Amino acid sequence: LDRSLKCLNEDIALKTQTLCLDNQCMSIRMKLNPPAKSETQNNLSIIGNEKVKLAILN
């Protein structure tokens, strides 16, 4: 039983580590190749950026 539990724990640890690496890879991929924004999203981003600039300057 102890040996089985140890094997299960090692397997879970390895899968968790692999999952963390997969998540890091996906995060990097998203930063390098972000999904396309719609025209509305682009316009809202520009408006939001302008509001932030105005808030900083005022």
PDB file of N, CA, C, O and CB in Angstrom:
ATOM      1  N   LEU A   1       0.836  -1.201   0.000  1.00  0.00           N
ATOM      2  CA  LEU A   1       0.000   0.000   0.000  1.00  0.00           C
ATOM      3  C   LEU A   1       0.875   1.258   0.000  1.00  0.00           C
ATOM      4  O   LEU A   1       0.629   2.197  -0.756  1.00  0.00           O
ATOM      5  CB  LEU A   1      -0.948   0.002   1.225  1.00  0.00           C
ATOM      6  N   ASP A   2       1.894   1.261   0.855  1.00  0.00           N
ATOM      7  CA  ASP A   2       2.789   2.428   0.899  1.00  0.00           C
ATOM      8  C   ASP A   2       3.461   2.663  -0.446  1.00  0.00           C
ATOM      9  O   ASP A   2       3.579   3.798  -0.906  1.00  0.00           O
ATOM     10  CB  ASP A   2       3.855   2.245   1.986  1.00  0.00           C
ATOM     11  N   ARG A   3       3.900   1.570  -1.071  1.00  0.00           N
ATOM     12  CA  ARG A   3       4.573   1.682  -2.363  1.00  0.00           C
ATOM     13  C   ARG A   3       3.599   2.219  -3.426  1.00  0.00           C
ATOM     14  O   ARG A   3       3.972   3.046  -4.258  1.00  0.00           O
ATOM     15  CB  ARG A   3       5.147   0.306  -2.797  1.00  0.00           C
ATOM     16  N   SER A   4       2.358   1.740  -3.386  1.00  0.00           N
ATOM     17  CA  SER A   4       1.343   2.206  -4.336  1.00  0.00           C
ATOM     18  C   SER A   4       1.065   3.693  -4.155  1.00  0.00           C
ATOM     19  O   SER A   4       0.966   4.443  -5.126  1.00  0.00           O
ATOM     20  CB  SER A   4       0.043   1.406  -4.170  1.00  0.00           C
ATOM     21  N   LEU A   5       0.942   4.107  -2.892  1.00  0.00           N
ATOM     22  CA  LEU A   5       0.694   5.525  -2.613  1.00  0.00           C
ATOM     23  C   LEU A   5       1.865   6.387  -3.067  1.00  0.00           C
ATOM     24  O   LEU A   5       1.673   7.478  -3.605  1.00  0.00           O
ATOM     25  CB  LEU A   5       0.434   5.739  -1.117  1.00  0.00           C
ATOM     26  N   LYS A   6       3.078   5.890  -2.845  1.00  0.00           N
ATOM     27  CA  LYS A   6       4.266   6.633  -3.266  1.00  0.00           C
ATOM     28  C   LYS A   6       4.279   6.784  -4.785  1.00  0.00           C
ATOM     29  O   LYS A   6       4.577   7.861  -5.302  1.00  0.00           O
ATOM     30  CB  LYS A   6       5.556   5.924  -2.782  1.00  0.00           C
ATOM     31  N   CYS A   7       3.956   5.704  -5.499  1.00  0.00           N
ATOM     32  CA  CYS A   7       3.904   5.764  -6.966  1.00  0.00           C
ATOM     33  C   CYS A   7       2.829   6.742  -7.435  1.00  0.00           C
ATOM     34  O   CYS A   7       3.046   7.516  -8.367  1.00  0.00           O
ATOM     35  CB  CYS A   7       3.635   4.365  -7.555  1.00  0.00           C
ATOM     36  N   LEU A   8       1.676   6.699  -6.786  1.00  0.00           N
ATOM     37  CA  LEU A   8       0.596   7.627  -7.143  1.00  0.00           C
ATOM     38  C   LEU A   8       1.012   9.076  -6.894  1.00  0.00           C
ATOM     39  O   LEU A   8       0.766   9.948  -7.727  1.00  0.00           O
ATOM     40  CB  LEU A   8      -0.678   7.302  -6.344  1.00  0.00           C
ATOM     41  N   ASN A   9       1.638   9.328  -5.755  1.00  0.00           N
ATOM     42  CA  ASN A   9       2.096  10.681  -5.435  1.00  0.00           C
ATOM     43  C   ASN A   9       3.115  11.173  -6.454  1.00  0.00           C
ATOM     44  O   ASN A   9       3.064  12.326  -6.882  1.00  0.00           O
ATOM     45  CB  ASN A   9       2.701  10.721  -4.030  1.00  0.00           C
ATOM     46  N   GLU A  10       4.044  10.293  -6.844  1.00  0.00           N
ATOM     47  CA  GLU A  10       5.049  10.678  -7.834  1.00  0.00           C
ATOM     48  C   GLU A  10       4.394  10.958  -9.181  1.00  0.00           C
ATOM     49  O   GLU A  10       4.773  11.898  -9.880  1.00  0.00           O
ATOM     50  CB  GLU A  10       6.114   9.579  -7.980  1.00  0.00           C
ATOM     51  N   ASP A  11       3.411  10.139  -9.540  1.00  0.00           N
ATOM     52  CA  ASP A  11       2.699  10.322 -10.801  1.00  0.00           C
ATOM     53  C   ASP A  11       1.937  11.648 -10.805  1.00  0.00           C
ATOM     54  O   ASP A  11       1.960  12.390 -11.787  1.00  0.00           O
ATOM     55  CB  ASP A  11       1.732   9.151 -11.048  1.00  0.00           C
ATOM     56  N   ILE A  12       1.265  11.930  -9.695  1.00  0.00           N
ATOM     57  CA  ILE A  12       0.525  13.197  -9.575  1.00  0.00           C
ATOM     58  C   ILE A  12       1.489  14.380  -9.630  1.00  0.00           C
ATOM     59  O   ILE A  12       1.200  15.382 -10.284  1.00  0.00           O
ATOM     60  CB  ILE A  12      -0.295  13.233  -8.256  1.00  0.00           C
ATOM     61  N   ALA A  13       2.619  14.275  -8.955  1.00  0.00           N
ATOM     62  CA  ALA A  13       3.605  15.359  -8.959  1.00  0.00           C
ATOM     63  C   ALA A  13       4.117  15.608 -10.372  1.00  0.00           C
ATOM     64  O   ALA A  13       4.252  16.758 -10.792  1.00  0.00           O
ATOM     65  CB  ALA A  13       4.781  15.028  -8.017  1.00  0.00           C
ATOM     66  N   LEU A  14       4.400  14.537 -11.105  1.00  0.00           N
ATOM     67  CA  LEU A  14       4.899  14.674 -12.472  1.00  0.00           C
ATOM     68  C   LEU A  14       3.841  15.302 -13.377  1.00  0.00           C
ATOM     69  O   LEU A  14       4.149  16.176 -14.188  1.00  0.00           O
ATOM     70  CB  LEU A  14       5.326  13.306 -13.026  1.00  0.00           C
ATOM     71  N   LYS A  15       2.595  14.854 -13.234  1.00  0.00           N
ATOM     72  CA  LYS A  15       1.512  15.411 -14.060  1.00  0.00           C
ATOM     73  C   LYS A  15       1.265  16.873 -13.716  1.00  0.00           C
ATOM     74  O   LYS A  15       1.003  17.684 -14.604  1.00  0.00           O
ATOM     75  CB  LYS A  15       0.214  14.600 -13.873  1.00  0.00           C
ATOM     76  N   THR A  16       1.345  17.214 -12.442  1.00  0.00           N
ATOM     77  CA  THR A  16       1.169  18.610 -12.022  1.00  0.00           C
ATOM     78  C   THR A  16       2.272  19.483 -12.601  1.00  0.00           C
ATOM     79  O   THR A  16       2.013  20.583 -13.088  1.00  0.00           O
ATOM     80  CB  THR A  16       1.156  18.720 -10.485  1.00  0.00           C
ATOM     81  N   GLN A  17       3.501  18.987 -12.544  1.00  0.00           N
ATOM     82  CA  GLN A  17       4.637  19.729 -13.091  1.00  0.00           C
ATOM     83  C   GLN A  17       4.469  19.922 -14.598  1.00  0.00           C
ATOM     84  O   GLN A  17       4.726  21.007 -15.121  1.00  0.00           O
ATOM     85  CB  GLN A  17       5.962  18.996 -12.788  1.00  0.00           C
ATOM     86  N   THR A  18       4.039  18.873 -15.290  1.00  0.00           N
ATOM     87  CA  THR A  18       3.816  18.951 -16.735  1.00  0.00           C
ATOM     88  C   THR A  18       2.716  19.957 -17.047  1.00  0.00           C
ATOM     89  O   THR A  18       2.833  20.740 -17.989  1.00  0.00           O
ATOM     90  CB  THR A  18       3.451  17.565 -17.306  1.00  0.00           C
ATOM     91  N   LEU A  19       1.645  19.933 -16.253  1.00  0.00           N
ATOM     92  CA  LEU A  19       0.538  20.863 -16.458  1.00  0.00           C
ATOM     93  C   LEU A  19       0.994  22.303 -16.253  1.00  0.00           C
ATOM     94  O   LEU A  19       0.605  23.190 -17.013  1.00  0.00           O
ATOM     95  CB  LEU A  19      -0.621  20.535 -15.510  1.00  0.00           C
ATOM     96  N   CYS A  20       1.814  22.544 -15.236  1.00  0.00           N
ATOM     97  CA  CYS A  20       2.339  23.890 -14.986  1.00  0.00           C
ATOM     98  C   CYS A  20       3.179  24.364 -16.168  1.00  0.00           C
ATOM     99  O   CYS A  20       3.072  25.515 -16.591  1.00  0.00           O
ATOM    100  CB  CYS A  20       3.179  23.916 -13.691  1.00  0.00           C
ATOM    101  N   LEU A  21       4.016  23.471 -16.699  1.00  0.00           N
ATOM    102  CA  LEU A  21       4.831  23.835 -17.862  1.00  0.00           C
ATOM    103  C   LEU A  21       3.950  24.116 -19.072  1.00  0.00           C
ATOM    104  O   LEU A  21       4.211  25.057 -19.821  1.00  0.00           O
ATOM    105  CB  LEU A  21       5.837  22.719 -18.188  1.00  0.00           C
ATOM    106  N   ASP A  22       2.901  23.305 -19.273  1.00  0.00           N
ATOM    107  CA  ASP A  22       1.965  23.541 -20.377  1.00  0.00           C
ATOM    108  C   ASP A  22       1.304  24.908 -20.235  1.00  0.00           C
ATOM    109  O   ASP A  22       1.162  25.637 -21.216  1.00  0.00           O
ATOM    110  CB  ASP A  22       0.891  22.435 -20.425  1.00  0.00           C
ATOM    111  N   ASN A  23       0.901  25.254 -19.011  1.00  0.00           N
ATOM    112  CA  ASN A  23       0.268  26.555 -18.770  1.00  0.00           C
ATOM    113  C   ASN A  23       1.237  27.697 -19.045  1.00  0.00           C
ATOM    114  O   ASN A  23       0.847  28.719 -19.610  1.00  0.00           O
ATOM    115  CB  ASN A  23      -0.247  26.642 -17.328  1.00  0.00           C
ATOM    116  N   GLN A  24       2.505  27.531 -18.648  1.00  0.00           N
ATOM    117  CA  GLN A  24       3.509  28.559 -18.921  1.00  0.00           C
ATOM    118  C   GLN A  24       3.712  28.718 -20.418  1.00  0.00           C
ATOM    119  O   GLN A  24       3.823  29.837 -20.920  1.00  0.00           O
ATOM    120  CB  GLN A  24       4.841  28.214 -18.237  1.00  0.00           C
ATOM    121  N   CYS A  25       3.761  27.597 -21.134  1.00  0.00           N
ATOM    122  CA  CYS A  25       3.923  27.649 -22.595  1.00  0.00           C
ATOM    123  C   CYS A  25       2.739  28.364 -23.241  1.00  0.00           C
ATOM    124  O   CYS A  25       2.920  29.186 -24.139  1.00  0.00           O
ATOM    125  CB  CYS A  25       4.066  26.224 -23.180  1.00  0.00           C
ATOM    126  N   MET A  26       1.525  28.050 -22.782  1.00  0.00           N
ATOM    127  CA  MET A  26       0.335  28.700 -23.341  1.00  0.00           C
ATOM    128  C   MET A  26       0.359  30.194 -23.055  1.00  0.00           C
ATOM    129  O   MET A  26      -0.006  30.999 -23.912  1.00  0.00           O
ATOM    130  CB  MET A  26      -0.949  28.070 -22.769  1.00  0.00           C
ATOM    131  N   SER A  27       0.782  30.564 -21.866  1.00  0.00           N
ATOM    132  CA  SER A  27       0.859  31.972 -21.504  1.00  0.00           C
ATOM    133  C   SER A  27       1.837  32.707 -22.415  1.00  0.00           C
ATOM    134  O   SER A  27       1.557  33.811 -22.884  1.00  0.00           O
ATOM    135  CB  SER A  27       1.277  32.128 -20.037  1.00  0.00           C
ATOM    136  N   ILE A  28       2.985  32.082 -22.659  1.00  0.00           N
ATOM    137  CA  ILE A  28       3.991  32.696 -23.538  1.00  0.00           C
ATOM    138  C   ILE A  28       3.458  32.783 -24.961  1.00  0.00           C
ATOM    139  O   ILE A  28       3.641  33.794 -25.639  1.00  0.00           O
ATOM    140  CB  ILE A  28       5.315  31.891 -23.509  1.00  0.00           C
ATOM    141  N   ARG A  29       2.793  31.711 -25.417  1.00  0.00           N
ATOM    142  CA  ARG A  29       2.220  31.729 -26.775  1.00  0.00           C
ATOM    143  C   ARG A  29       1.212  32.860 -26.927  1.00  0.00           C
ATOM    144  O   ARG A  29       1.194  33.550 -27.946  1.00  0.00           O
ATOM    145  CB  ARG A  29       1.546  30.382 -27.097  1.00  0.00           C
ATOM    146  N   MET A  30       0.370  33.051 -25.908  1.00  0.00           N
ATOM    147  CA  MET A  30      -0.644  34.112 -25.975  1.00  0.00           C
ATOM    148  C   MET A  30       0.014  35.484 -26.030  1.00  0.00           C
ATOM    149  O   MET A  30      -0.479  36.381 -26.715  1.00  0.00           O
ATOM    150  CB  MET A  30      -1.595  34.032 -24.764  1.00  0.00           C
ATOM    151  N   LYS A  31       1.134  35.658 -25.310  1.00  0.00           N
ATOM    152  CA  LYS A  31       1.834  36.939 -25.335  1.00  0.00           C
ATOM    153  C   LYS A  31       2.498  37.171 -26.684  1.00  0.00           C
ATOM    154  O   LYS A  31       2.505  38.293 -27.191  1.00  0.00           O
ATOM    155  CB  LYS A  31       2.877  37.001 -24.219  1.00  0.00           C
ATOM    156  N   LEU A  32       3.054  36.117 -27.266  1.00  0.00           N
ATOM    157  CA  LEU A  32       3.734  36.247 -28.554  1.00  0.00           C
ATOM    158  C   LEU A  32       2.742  36.373 -29.707  1.00  0.00           C
ATOM    159  O   LEU A  32       3.012  37.057 -30.694  1.00  0.00           O
ATOM    160  CB  LEU A  32       4.648  35.051 -28.788  1.00  0.00           C
ATOM    161  N   ASN A  33       1.598  35.712 -29.577  1.00  0.00           N
ATOM    162  CA  ASN A  33       0.619  35.710 -30.660  1.00  0.00           C
ATOM    163  C   ASN A  33      -0.785  35.877 -30.077  1.00  0.00           C
ATOM    164  O   ASN A  33      -1.565  34.926 -30.036  1.00  0.00           O
ATOM    165  CB  ASN A  33       0.716  34.400 -31.494  1.00  0.00           C
ATOM    166  N   PRO A  34      -1.100  37.103 -29.625  1.00  0.00           N
ATOM    167  CA  PRO A  34      -2.402  37.311 -28.982  1.00  0.00           C
ATOM    168  C   PRO A  34      -3.541  37.130 -29.987  1.00  0.00           C
ATOM    169  O   PRO A  34      -3.353  37.351 -31.183  1.00  0.00           O
ATOM    170  CB  PRO A  34      -2.471  38.717 -28.350  1.00  0.00           C
ATOM    171  N   PRO A  35      -4.709  36.732 -29.512  1.00  0.00           N
ATOM    172  CA  PRO A  35      -5.850  36.584 -30.416  1.00  0.00           C
ATOM    173  C   PRO A  35      -6.232  37.935 -31.012  1.00  0.00           C
ATOM    174  O   PRO A  35      -6.063  38.979 -30.381  1.00  0.00           O
ATOM    175  CB  PRO A  35      -7.054  35.963 -29.676  1.00  0.00           C
ATOM    176  N   ALA A  36      -6.745  37.896 -32.223  1.00  0.00           N
ATOM    177  CA  ALA A  36      -7.125  39.130 -32.913  1.00  0.00           C
ATOM    178  C   ALA A  36      -8.268  39.821 -32.168  1.00  0.00           C
ATOM    179  O   ALA A  36      -9.188  39.176 -31.666  1.00  0.00           O
ATOM    180  CB  ALA A  36      -7.537  38.833 -34.377  1.00  0.00           C
ATOM    181  N   LYS A  37      -8.183  41.139 -32.112  1.00  0.00           N
ATOM    182  CA  LYS A  37      -9.246  41.917 -31.478  1.00  0.00           C
ATOM    183  C   LYS A  37     -10.216  42.396 -32.552  1.00  0.00           C
ATOM    184  O   LYS A  37      -9.833  42.630 -33.698  1.00  0.00           O
ATOM    185  CB  LYS A  37      -8.660  43.123 -30.682  1.00  0.00           C
ATOM    186  N   SER A  38     -11.460  42.535 -32.163  1.00  0.00           N
ATOM    187  CA  SER A  38     -12.442  43.103 -33.074  1.00  0.00           C
ATOM    188  C   SER A  38     -12.225  44.615 -33.134  1.00  0.00           C
ATOM    189  O   SER A  38     -11.520  45.187 -32.302  1.00  0.00           O
ATOM    190  CB  SER A  38     -13.901  42.758 -32.621  1.00  0.00           C
ATOM    191  N   GLU A  39     -12.831  45.241 -34.114  1.00  0.00           N
ATOM    192  CA  GLU A  39     -12.707  46.696 -34.256  1.00  0.00           C
ATOM    193  C   GLU A  39     -13.236  47.401 -33.007  1.00  0.00           C
ATOM    194  O   GLU A  39     -12.660  48.392 -32.557  1.00  0.00           O
ATOM    195  CB  GLU A  39     -13.467  47.187 -35.512  1.00  0.00           C
ATOM    196  N   THR A  40     -14.331  46.889 -32.452  1.00  0.00           N
ATOM    197  CA  THR A  40     -14.897  47.482 -31.234  1.00  0.00           C
ATOM    198  C   THR A  40     -13.920  47.372 -30.074  1.00  0.00           C
ATOM    199  O   THR A  40     -13.736  48.332 -29.326  1.00  0.00           O
ATOM    200  CB  THR A  40     -16.226  46.802 -30.867  1.00  0.00           C
ATOM    201  N   GLN A  41     -13.289  46.208 -29.917  1.00  0.00           N
ATOM    202  CA  GLN A  41     -12.312  46.036 -28.839  1.00  0.00           C
ATOM    203  C   GLN A  41     -11.136  46.984 -29.025  1.00  0.00           C
ATOM    204  O   GLN A  41     -10.646  47.569 -28.058  1.00  0.00           O
ATOM    205  CB  GLN A  41     -11.817  44.582 -28.784  1.00  0.00           C
ATOM    206  N   ASN A  42     -10.680  47.139 -30.274  1.00  0.00           N
ATOM    207  CA  ASN A  42      -9.579  48.068 -30.538  1.00  0.00           C
ATOM    208  C   ASN A  42      -9.972  49.492 -30.162  1.00  0.00           C
ATOM    209  O   ASN A  42      -9.200  50.209 -29.526  1.00  0.00           O
ATOM    210  CB  ASN A  42      -9.163  48.007 -32.019  1.00  0.00           C
ATOM    211  N   ASN A  43     -11.177  49.897 -30.558  1.00  0.00           N
ATOM    212  CA  ASN A  43     -11.642  51.250 -30.247  1.00  0.00           C
ATOM    213  C   ASN A  43     -11.774  51.453 -28.741  1.00  0.00           C
ATOM    214  O   ASN A  43     -11.394  52.502 -28.220  1.00  0.00           O
ATOM    215  CB  ASN A  43     -12.986  51.524 -30.933  1.00  0.00           C
ATOM    216  N   LEU A  44     -12.307  50.458 -28.045  1.00  0.00           N
ATOM    217  CA  LEU A  44     -12.439  50.570 -26.588  1.00  0.00           C
ATOM    218  C   LEU A  44     -11.070  50.643 -25.925  1.00  0.00           C
ATOM    219  O   LEU A  44     -10.894  51.366 -24.944  1.00  0.00           O
ATOM    220  CB  LEU A  44     -13.236  49.381 -26.025  1.00  0.00           C
ATOM    221  N   SER A  45     -10.099  49.898 -26.453  1.00  0.00           N
ATOM    222  CA  SER A  45      -8.737  49.954 -25.907  1.00  0.00           C
ATOM    223  C   SER A  45      -8.153  51.343 -26.087  1.00  0.00           C
ATOM    224  O   SER A  45      -7.540  51.888 -25.169  1.00  0.00           O
ATOM    225  CB  SER A  45      -7.831  48.907 -26.582  1.00  0.00           C
ATOM    226  N   ILE A  46      -8.341  51.919 -27.271  1.00  0.00           N
ATOM    227  CA  ILE A  46      -7.814  53.260 -27.548  1.00  0.00           C
ATOM    228  C   ILE A  46      -8.476  54.277 -26.624  1.00  0.00           C
ATOM    229  O   ILE A  46      -7.796  55.125 -26.046  1.00  0.00           O
ATOM    230  CB  ILE A  46      -8.042  53.648 -29.034  1.00  0.00           C
ATOM    231  N   ILE A  47      -9.803  54.198 -26.482  1.00  0.00           N
ATOM    232  CA  ILE A  47     -10.531  55.117 -25.600  1.00  0.00           C
ATOM    233  C   ILE A  47     -10.040  54.953 -24.161  1.00  0.00           C
ATOM    234  O   ILE A  47      -9.808  55.941 -23.464  1.00  0.00           O
ATOM    235  CB  ILE A  47     -12.064  54.865 -25.683  1.00  0.00           C
ATOM    236  N   GLY A  48      -9.883  53.697 -23.720  1.00  0.00           N
ATOM    237  CA  GLY A  48      -9.396  53.433 -22.360  1.00  0.00           C
ATOM    238  C   GLY A  48      -8.004  53.991 -22.147  1.00  0.00           C
ATOM    239  O   GLY A  48      -7.724  54.579 -21.102  1.00  0.00           O
ATOM    240  N   ASN A  49      -7.118  53.813 -23.134  1.00  0.00           N
ATOM    241  CA  ASN A  49      -5.754  54.336 -23.027  1.00  0.00           C
ATOM    242  C   ASN A  49      -5.758  55.857 -22.946  1.00  0.00           C
ATOM    243  O   ASN A  49      -4.995  56.440 -22.176  1.00  0.00           O
ATOM    244  CB  ASN A  49      -4.906  53.875 -24.219  1.00  0.00           C
ATOM    245  N   GLU A  50      -6.604  56.495 -23.729  1.00  0.00           N
ATOM    246  CA  GLU A  50      -6.694  57.958 -23.699  1.00  0.00           C
ATOM    247  C   GLU A  50      -7.193  58.439 -22.334  1.00  0.00           C
ATOM    248  O   GLU A  50      -6.691  59.433 -21.808  1.00  0.00           O
ATOM    249  CB  GLU A  50      -7.632  58.467 -24.820  1.00  0.00           C
ATOM    250  N   LYS A  51      -8.173  57.744 -21.760  1.00  0.00           N
ATOM    251  CA  LYS A  51      -8.689  58.116 -20.436  1.00  0.00           C
ATOM    252  C   LYS A  51      -7.595  57.995 -19.378  1.00  0.00           C
ATOM    253  O   LYS A  51      -7.486  58.841 -18.491  1.00  0.00           O
ATOM    254  CB  LYS A  51      -9.897  57.231 -20.055  1.00  0.00           C
ATOM    255  N   VAL A  52      -6.791  56.946 -19.474  1.00  0.00           N
ATOM    256  CA  VAL A  52      -5.693  56.760 -18.522  1.00  0.00           C
ATOM    257  C   VAL A  52      -4.683  57.890 -18.677  1.00  0.00           C
ATOM    258  O   VAL A  52      -4.212  58.439 -17.681  1.00  0.00           O
ATOM    259  CB  VAL A  52      -5.005  55.384 -18.731  1.00  0.00           C
ATOM    260  N   LYS A  53      -4.345  58.242 -19.917  1.00  0.00           N
ATOM    261  CA  LYS A  53      -3.396  59.337 -20.156  1.00  0.00           C
ATOM    262  C   LYS A  53      -3.920  60.640 -19.561  1.00  0.00           C
ATOM    263  O   LYS A  53      -3.180  61.372 -18.903  1.00  0.00           O
ATOM    264  CB  LYS A  53      -3.134  59.512 -21.668  1.00  0.00           C
ATOM    265  N   LEU A  54      -5.204  60.926 -19.796  1.00  0.00           N
ATOM    266  CA  LEU A  54      -5.796  62.153 -19.260  1.00  0.00           C
ATOM    267  C   LEU A  54      -5.769  62.147 -17.731  1.00  0.00           C
ATOM    268  O   LEU A  54      -5.470  63.167 -17.109  1.00  0.00           O
ATOM    269  CB  LEU A  54      -7.242  62.317 -19.764  1.00  0.00           C
ATOM    270  N   ALA A  55      -6.079  61.006 -17.132  1.00  0.00           N
ATOM    271  CA  ALA A  55      -6.083  60.908 -15.668  1.00  0.00           C
ATOM    272  C   ALA A  55      -4.680  61.141 -15.114  1.00  0.00           C
ATOM    273  O   ALA A  55      -4.520  61.763 -14.063  1.00  0.00           O
ATOM    274  CB  ALA A  55      -6.613  59.529 -15.215  1.00  0.00           C
ATOM    275  N   ILE A  56      -3.668  60.643 -15.819  1.00  0.00           N
ATOM    276  CA  ILE A  56      -2.286  60.821 -15.359  1.00  0.00           C
ATOM    277  C   ILE A  56      -1.860  62.278 -15.505  1.00  0.00           C
ATOM    278  O   ILE A  56      -1.199  62.830 -14.626  1.00  0.00           O
ATOM    279  CB  ILE A  56      -1.326  59.903 -16.146  1.00  0.00           C
ATOM    280  N   LEU A  57      -2.237  62.890 -16.609  1.00  0.00           N
ATOM    281  CA  LEU A  57      -1.819  64.266 -16.881  1.00  0.00           C
ATOM    282  C   LEU A  57      -2.548  65.284 -16.015  1.00  0.00           C
ATOM    283  O   LEU A  57      -2.024  66.368 -15.758  1.00  0.00           O
ATOM    284  CB  LEU A  57      -2.042  64.593 -18.336  1.00  0.00           C
ATOM    285  N   ASN A  58      -3.754  64.942 -15.562  1.00  0.00           N
ATOM    286  CA  ASN A  58      -4.537  65.919 -14.779  1.00  0.00           C
ATOM    287  C   ASN A  58      -4.310  65.810 -13.319  1.00  0.00           C
ATOM    288  O   ASN A  58      -4.899  66.564 -12.544  1.00  0.00           O
ATOM    289  CB  ASN A  58      -5.986  65.764 -15.044  1.00  0.00           C
TER     290      ASN A  58
END
